[in-house]
Amino acid sequence: MADDTGAFRATNDSDATPAQHRRGPLRPERLQSVRTRVSGAGLARLFQAGDAAGLLLASFVASRLIDLPKVMWIGAPLLAVVLLVATGAYAMSARERSRRRFGRLLIAAAAAGGGAGTVCGLMDPTFPAIGCAIWVANAAVALFATHLAWGSILKNLRHHGLLTPNLIIVGGTAAAQRLIKRAKKTRDVNILGVFDDRRDRVGPEVCGVPVLGKTSDLIGHRILPYVDRIVVTVPPKAAARVAQLLERLAPIPNPISMLLDDTDDETETNAIGRIADFDLMQVSGAREKSGYLAAKRAMDLVMSVMGLIALAPLMTAVAVAIRLDSPGPIFFRQRRHGYMNEEIVVWKFRSMRVESTDHKAIRQVSADDDRVTKVGKFIRKTSLDELPQIFNIISGEMSIVGPRPHAIGMLSGGAEASKLVETYAHRHRIKPGLTGWAAVNGSRGPVDTAEDVRRRVALDLEYVERRSFWLDVAIILRTAPCLLGDSGAVR
């Protein structure tokens, strides 16, 4: 899917102007998918850890000048980080003035040093006040240095489109125009395009941002994997219009925000600010989710790398067997939907004859399918054909646990599976997995009927809502029997 971004960019100097016009003034030179972009919440946690390390170093330097008790050595740095988190220092808005940012750092250092110094004074009346002053001075220098570094890192990430939110606007209203004009001035959001059903009245662009189509065109649009948030801008009194738009956008997995058209300037500025900062602002919100995502990725990497090493002999044996059994490549590659509808190439061991290969899953596998080879029957029955997806997990396209990725355009009962359930694409709100909640609850293999599709999607969405680290561990443990084969499922 990343290669498709070339369609949005100029390929040479001669067509740079037309391409720039199509792209608009607020689209980055290279679109980065939501999956590959930097997590603001994770980045802020790294900054917190960096500040803690810097403050401990400050304590070490101060201890060389004066004897510091452990309360000051360790307690003051921890208190300083807590104060910085509590005061929103890690939101790091691009609009915050440097004077205010560094003033907050100085206050946190002084408050932490003063608090720890007070405790030291109560514990030891001979503790000199100069010790507290020395620690505060060293801590302030350490925090100024680290936050200068964090600011430089954030500026570089925003410049390359790795952190700045990518938005799509639905509705070419006055609020949309103000949002675009503000984005041009501050560059704190990238606006990739506008969708409006009244294209004849809106025109080909809104304040320079291209109108890419009607609302219905947004469903399944190839730009969705690059979009962090969809902003609906409509007059608040048009209740019927709002309900209609939300109903139309229901199948889309991307987060949706509302920006009303007649709010006062201050309210609108705050709303736009929240949209611009929503990634980093998760630090003061759903912290458990950012921690869960980090733990999930760590588990994915550790288990997939260890699994690759342990299963290398078995995978080699399967590869040799496939080569000896039938002519053709060892691996089968198929384009499937990943996170936020991103198209990914999923790897499997080839289980069918080359001339019968079905890349679009027009015909799903059935019992005693004549397209499946002898080795293919065995590796499908034991799920060994899925093992190459370890490479997709290592690359970050998939996870060990998540909804199984379906082929793009997969048919079920003669109808496209994605059209049978309105919320089908909501299963793409997380990365697809090698195993999942649906798999361990009996929904494995082909989905031959509309009812099969509905049950699979219902189980996947249940996992999306309930997901946690320990649920992932439970699913992995329950998957083991499935890997040995399931006589009740066609593979």
N, C-alpha and C positions, 0 to 999 in steps of 0.2 A: 504493500500500500504506500510505503514511503516513496516509491518510484513515481507514483501518480502525481506527486507534488510538482513534477516537472511541467505538468500541464498548466500550472498556475504561475510559472516563472518565465521570464524572457529567456530565450535560448541564445540570442546574440544581440549585438548592439543595434542592428537594423530594426528589430521588432521590440526593442525595450519600451518605447513609449506606449504602443498599443497594449502590451502585456501589463505595464504598470497601471494603465487605465482599467483593465479588467480586474486586476488585483485590488486596486483601491489604495489609498494612502495609509491605511492602518493594518495592512496584512504584512507579516514579516517576510523577509527574503526567502526563508526556508520554513515551511510548516513542520512543526514537531507534533507527533501524535500525543494524546493525553497520557498514554502508557509510558512513553519514553521521556516525558518531561519531568523536571525535578519536583519532588514533593516539598511544598513549603513547610508543612508540619515537621517532616523529618529533618529538613534543613535547620529549622529553628532549634530542634533538639540537639543537633550537632553544635550549633552556636552556644547553647547552654552548657554543653560539656566543655567546649573550648574556653568559655568564661570561667568555669569552675577550675580548669587546669591553670589558667592564667592567674587566678586569685590564689591558688595554692602556691604557685611560683612567687607571687608577691609576698605571701607569708614567709616563704623560705628566705627571700632576700631581706625582709624585715628582721628575721630571727638572727641574721648575721650581724645586725646592728645593735639589737637589744634582745634580751632573753624574753621569749613569748611563751606563755602557758598554752596548753593544748586547746583550751576554749577559744583563744584568739587564733591559733594556728589553723584549726579545722572549722570551728564553729562560725567564725566571721565569714569565710568564703561561702559556706552553705547558706547562711542567712542572706548574704548579698545576692546570690542566685535566686533565692525564694522571692526576695523583694523585686528583683528585675522581672521575674515572671508575673508577679502580682500586679505590677504597674504597666504591663504590656510592652516591655522593652523589646520583645522578640516579634512583635507584629511588624516592625521595621517598614512602616509605610513609606513609599517613595515621596510622599507629600510632606512628611514630618520635617520640620526645620532642624538643622544640625545643632543649633543652640539648645533647643529643647531636648534633643536626644542625649547630648553629652551632659546637660544639666541633670537629667534623670540618672545617668551613670554616677555622677558625683554625689548626688543625694543618697543613692543606694549604698555606695561605698562608705559614706559618712555615717549613715544610719546603722549599717552592719557593724562597722568598727566601733561606733559609740555603744551599741547594744552589747557586743561581746566585751568591750572594755569595762562596761558597768558591772557585768557578771564577774569579770576578773577582779575588779576592785572590791566587790563584796566578798569574794573568796579569799583575797589577799590584799589587805589594806595598803601594803607596801608597793603594790603594782603601780609603776609610774605612768602618769597620763601621757607622757611623751611617747610611750610604746603604742598607745592607741593612735596618736597622730601619725607616727611613722607608718603603721599598717595602712591607714586610710590613704596616705599619699601614695604608697606603693600600689594599693588596690586601684586607685583612680587611674594611675598611669597604665596599669595592666588592662583595665577595662577600656580606656581610650584606644589603646593599641589594638585590642581584639576587635572592637566595634568598627574601627577604621578598616580592618581587614574584612569583616563581615559586609560592610557597605560596599567595598570594592568587588567582592564576590557576587553580591546581589546585583550590582550594576552590570557586571559582565553577563550574568545569567539572563537578566531582563533584555539586554541588548541582543542576545542570540535567540530570544524567543523561548527560552527554557523555563521561565518562571512567570512571565507576564501572562495573565489570563487571556485566552482566546474566546471571544464572544460572537454569537449570532443574534441579530435583532429581528424579532417578528413584529411588524407593524411600523410603517414609515411615518410616525406621528411627530408632533412637536417635541415630545419627550425624547424620542429617538434622535432627532436633530441635535438637541442639547447634549445628549450623551456623546454623540459623535464629535461635536465641536470641542467638548471638554476633553475627550480622549486625544484629539489632535494636539491640544495644548499641553496636556500632562504626560501623554504616552504611557499611562499606567495600565491600559488595557489595549488589546488588539481586537479590532472589530473586523471580522472576515467578510461579512456581507449582511444584506437585509433581505427578508422574505416578506412579501405583502400581497394579499389577494387583490388589492386595488392597483395593480401595476400600471394601468393606463393613466391613473391620476398621479401616482407617485413618480413615475418616470423611470429611466434606466439606472438612476443612482440617487442616493440621499446624502447630501453634503459630501459628495465625492466617493462614498462607499457604494459599491455596485449592488443593485437589486438582482439577486440570483434566481428569483422565481416566486411562485405562489407558496402558501403555507403547505399545500399538499406535496410540493416538490421537495420539501425539507425531509419528508419521510424517506429514509434510506439513501439520502444524499451522500455522496462520497466525501463530503467535507466534515461529516459528523465525528469521525475518529480524532479530529484535531480540535474539537470544540469543547471547552471547559464548561460553558454555561450558555443557555439560551435565555435571552431577556425579552419578555413580551411587553411591549409598550402599547397600551390601549387606554382610551378614555375610561375612567372608573365608572361612569354612569352607564356605559354600554355593557350592562350585565350579560345580556344575551350573547353579545359578541365575545366577551371574555370566556363564557362557558363553551361557546363553539370552538374557539381557538384551543382551549385546554383539551377538549375532546379530540380534536384533530392531532394534537401533539402527544396524546397519551402513549402511542407506541414507541416514542423516542426514548432511549435510555439516558440521555444527557440530562443533568440537572436543569431546572427551569426556575427563573425568577420573574417577578412582576415589577414593572416600573410604571406607576400611574402617571397620568398625563397632566394633572392639575395640582400636584403637590407644591408646597412653597419651596423656595430656593434652598433653604437650609436642609429641609427634609430630603429633597432630591439629592443634594450634594452628599449627605450622609449615606443615602441608599447607594449611590454610585460608588462611594468610597468602600462600602462593604463588599460590593461586587468586585472591585479592583483588588481588594485585599483578602478575599475569601480563602485563598490557599494558605497564606501564612497565618491568618486569624484562627485557623483550626487549632493552633497551639493553646489558645485559651478556651476552646470549646470541647469537641469530642476527642479528648486526648487518648482515650482507650482505643479508638479506631486507628489513629496513627501508629500507636504502639503495636496494635494487632497486625497492621500491614507490614511493619518492620520485622516482627517476629515471624510472620508468614513467609516473607521473602527469605529470611535467614534459614528457616526450615526447608524451603524449596531448594535453596542452593546446597545446603549440607546434605540433605537426603538424596538429591539428584546426582551430585558428584560422587557420593559414596555408592549409590546404586549403580552408577555407570562403571565404576571400578569393579564392584563385586559381580556385576552381570556381564562384564565384557566377554568372558569365555562363552557364556550362553548365547549372547547376541551374535558372536562370531559363528557359532555352530548353526544358528538359525539362518544367518546370511549364506553360509556354505550350502545348507540344505535347499534354500530357495534357488540358488544358482544351479544346482544339480537337477532340481525337479523340473524346471521349465525355463525356456529362454526369456531373457529380458532383464531389466534392472532389479536390484535387490530391494530398493526402497520405492515406496509409492508416496507421492507428494500431492496434496490436495489443498486448495484454497478454502478456508473456512472463516467464519466470523469469530473475532476475538473481542478484547475489551473495547467497549464503546463502538461496536460495529466495525472495528478495524479488521481489514482482511489480512490474515496471516497464512503462511504455508505450513501445514501440519505434516509431520513425517510419520510414516508407518512402514512396517515390512510389507512388501508386496504379497498379497494372498490370492490374486486373480491372474488369469492369463492376460498377457499384454493386450491382445486384440479385444478383450472384453472389459478393459479398464473403464470405469465410470467415474470421471472426475467431478461430475455435477450431481451425483447421487440421484439420477433420474429413476433408476430402478434399485431399490434397496435389496439387500441380501436376504434370501429366503432359505428355508431348510433344503438341503441337497441341491444348492444352487450350482448349475453346471458351469458357471464362470470361475468358481473357486478351485484352485489346484489342490493336490493331495497334501502338500505341506501347508498350504493356506488353510485347509480345514482344521488342522491341528493347532496352528498358531492363533487362529481366530477363536477356537474353542477355549484355549488357555489364556487368551488375551496377550500372548507374547507379541502379536503384531503391533501392539501399542507402545512397546518399549522405546522405539526411536524418539518418541515424544519427550523423552528425557532431555534431548537437545533443545526442544522448544521451551522447556522449563528453565534450563540454564540461561537461555537467551532472554528470558523475562516475558516471552509471549504467552506462556501458559503457567499454571500453578499445579502443584500436586493435587489440590482439592479445589473443585469448582464445577460449574455446569459443563458437560461435555460439549466440545465444539462441533457444531453441525456444518455440513457442507453448504456453501452458498447456493441458494435456489433449490435445496433438497425438497423432493416431492414426497408426499405422504397421501396415499389413496388418490393419486392423480392431481392433488392440489399442492401448492407450495406451502410448506409447513409454517413459514413465518406469517402467512396470511390467515391461518386458521385460529390464531389466538392474538388478540389485540396487544397484549402485554408481552408478546414473545421476545421482543428485543430487550426487555428489562433484565433478562438473564445475562445480558452482556454488560451489566453494570459492574461486574467483576471479571477477572481473568478466567478463561475456561480452564478446566482441570483434567488431569489424567484419570481421576476418579471423582466421585461426588455424592451428594446426598441422594440424588435420584438413583444412582447406580446401586447404592447399598440398600435401597428401599424397593428393589425389584424392577426399576425402569432402566433396563439395559438393552443394548442392541438396537435393531431397527425400530422405528415408530411407523407402523403400517397404516394406522387409521387416525382420524381426527381426534378420537378419544385418547389414543396413545400420546399424541402431541400435547393435548391439554394436561394430561397427568404428568408428563415429563416437565412441562413448563411450570406447573403448580409446585412440584417438588423443588425445582431449581429456584423459584422465587421464594419458597420457604427457607431455603438455605441462604439466599441473599439477605433476608431479613434477620435470620438467627445467627449468622456466621460469627465464629469466635475461634480463638486458637485451640481451645480444648475440644470444640466440636470437630475441628479439622483432624485433631489427633484421633478422636473416636472413629471418624470416617475412615481414616487410613487403616486403623486396626480392624475394622469391619470389612475392609476391601479384600483382605488376604484370602478368604474362602472363594471370593469371586474370581480371583486370578487362577484358581485351580480348575475353573470351569463351572458352568451352570447348565445343567441338562434342560432347564426350562426356558432358556433364552437362546434365540437364534443369533449367531455371530457370523 
